[in-house]
Amino acid sequence: MYAIEAKNVSKKYFRGNHKNILFEDMSFHVIEGEIVFISGENKSGKSTLLKMIAAMTPPNRGKIEVLGKDLLFIENRSDWRLKHIGFLTSEDCLIPYLTIQQQLLMGQDDQKSDFEIFTEEANYILSILGIREKQLTQLPDQLSKTEQLKITLARALMTNPRILLLDDFTKFFNSDDRFDIYCTLIQFVKKQNITLIITGETDQCPIADRILKLENKNLVEYVDNNYKALLH
């Protein structure tokens, strides 16, 4: 099953009298559970593409189906997105007055019988992302920028999304930390059958099932023989 299928999609926007065409007659698909890395030059449309997949902005022409639904006909897009999509950028923020553990448990009823299980799951996800137990009672301003981003990632994973979209998420990570978090994340999403799409510069590419590249207003398969050798 395709988690995402785009057919003949075009997207343009106007800035004053200037028309900028990002995508023109673009078609692609992503299989459920697949990990895809999308590269491209600055302002090539990577962020806009993810926003279209998340039903945050529509194409000017063409059709995008996500999880079997034509996005044009989804009535309550916010609720649909909360239920099915995790969308993260490097600029996402935490609630400043909540501890790390409270960030993940917010909205849960502590009278429910499964609250303890939920808490264990939250602590497990934090631990695999490298957040130590003693940090659970800390506030966001006591953490580094990359630690804060790990919390936003954990918070997204706690919602059990069908699709996780990371838009230049590791911009503030050094190369070693970026590699570590991607390796951990990929193991997790493979186990949960989560479809993962990551955007960034080509040299930030994690080990993905496919690499696609935005160029000439389209999305094309990117073949790197050194990368293919690494996968095998």
N, C-alpha and C positions, 0 to 999 in steps of 0.2 A: 504493500500500500504506500502511496505517496503521502508523506506528511505535508509537503508543500508542492504545488504545481502552478507555475505561471505560464500563461499563454498569450503571446503577442502583446506584451506589456510595453506601454510607452509612458514616460513621465517627463514633464517639463515644468518650468516655473519662470515667472517674469520678475525682473528687477528693474523697475522703471520701464523703459522701452526695450530693454534687452531681454531676449528670450534665451534661456539656457535649457538645452535638451539633455537630460541625464541618461535616459534609456529610450531605445527606439526598437519596437517590434522584438522585444526580448522574451525568450521562452527558456524555462529550465524546470527541473524538478529536484526534490530532495526526498530520499526514501526514509520511511519511519525508522528511527533509531540510528540514522547515519550522522557522522560527524563531518562537517564541511567547513573549510576555511576559505574566506573570501578576501582576496587582496585587491589592491588598486591604489592609484595615486590619490593624493589629497584632493578632496572635492570631486571625486569620481562618482560619488553616489552611494557609497557603502552604507552610511547611516540611513539614508532615505530608503534604500532597499529593505533594511531590517524593519523600518517603521511601516513600510507597506505590508510586510509579512505579518506584523503585529496589529494590523488594522488601525494604525494610527494616522495614516495618510493614504488616500486612494490613488491608483494610477489614473492617468488621463484617458487611457485606452487599454483594452485588453482585460484579462481576467486572472485573478489569483484565488486559488482554492487552498485552504489550510485545513487539515484534518477532515477533508471531504466536504467542507463548506465553502461556498462562494462568498468571499468577504463582503461583497456588495450587498448581500441579503441578510447579513447578521444584524439583528435589531439593536441589541444592547451590547455594543462592542466593548465597553469597559468591563462588564461582568464576564463576557466571554474571554477577554484577555486575562483577567484575574484567575479564571478557572484553568486555562490551557497554556498560557504563555508566560515565560520568565524573560524579562527584558532588562539588561543591565548595561550601564556605561561607566566610564572611569570617573564620572562626576556625581554618581549616586551618593546620597547622604543617609546618615542614620539619625534617629531621633535623639537629640542631645541629652535629654534628661533621663533616658532609660539605660540600664546596664546592658551588657552584651547579651546575657541570657534573657532578659526581659524583651529585647528586640525580637527574638525568635519566638517567644511564648505569648507575645501580645495578641489579644483576642481569643485566647484559649480559656475555657471555663475550668477553673481549678477544682470544681466539684465533680467533674466527669471522671469516670473510672479509668479512662485511657490517658489521663493527664500525665501520669508517671511515665507511660510509654512514650508519649510525645516529648517529654523532657529528656528522656534517654536518647531519643533520636536526634534532638537538637544538639545535645552534648557530643554525640558521636560525629555528627557532621562538622561541628566546630573543631573537634580533635583531629580529624583527617585533613583539615585545612590548616593545621598548625597553630590553632588557638589553644593556649594552655588553660587548665582548669582554674588557676588562680586569676585569670583574666576575665572570668565570667561575670564578676561583680564590678568590673571597671566600666566607666563611662566612655563614650566615643572619644572625647578629647584627651584621654589617657593613652590612646592607641596611635600608632603611626598610620599614615594614609593607606598603605598597602594592607595593614591589619583591618582597617575600617572597610576596605573593599572586600576582604575575605568574609566579613560579617554580612555585607549585603548579598554576597553570593550564597552564603549559608541560608540566609533568610529566603532567597528565591528557591533554593532547593527544598526547603521545608514545605513549600506549597505543592510539591510533586507535579511540576509542569510537564506537559507532553512535549513542549518545544522550549528550548533555552536559547536566547539570542544574546550574544556578548558583543557589544559595539566598542571596539578599541579598549576593552576592559582592562588590559594589563599595561596600559601606557606608563604607569608610574612604577612598574616592577622592573627590577634588574633582570638580566637574561637568565640567571640561575633560578631566581624565585619564579619567574614566568614559566620556565620549563617545569619546575616542581608542581606548581598549581595546576598547570594543564594536564600533567600526567595523572595527578590525583583526581581531577575533575573527569577526565576521560574514562578512567576506571569506574567512577561512580555512575556516570550517565550510561555507559555500556551495560552495567548491571541493572539499571532501572529502565532501560530501553528509551531513554530520552533523546530526542533529536536535538543536536547541538550545532549551532551556526556561529562562527567566530569571525569577526572582521579585524583587520589590522594590516600593518606593513608586511611585505613578503618575508623579511628576515625575522618576523615574530611568529612564524608559522609553527604550530604544534604538530604532533603526529595526528593527522586527520585521515578520514577515508578518501576524501577528495579535496583538491584545491581548485577553486574557481577564481577567475580574475576578471575584474571590470575593466574593459577597454573598448574603445570605439563604440561607446553607448550600448554595449552588450556584455553578457556574462559568458565567458568561454572557459573551457577546461584548460587548466594550466599543467603542463607536463614538465617535471624537473627530474631528470634521470638520477641525480644524486639523492633526491628525496625518495624516489621510488625504491632505490637500493636500500635506504635506511628502513623503509617499511618492511622489507623482506629480509 
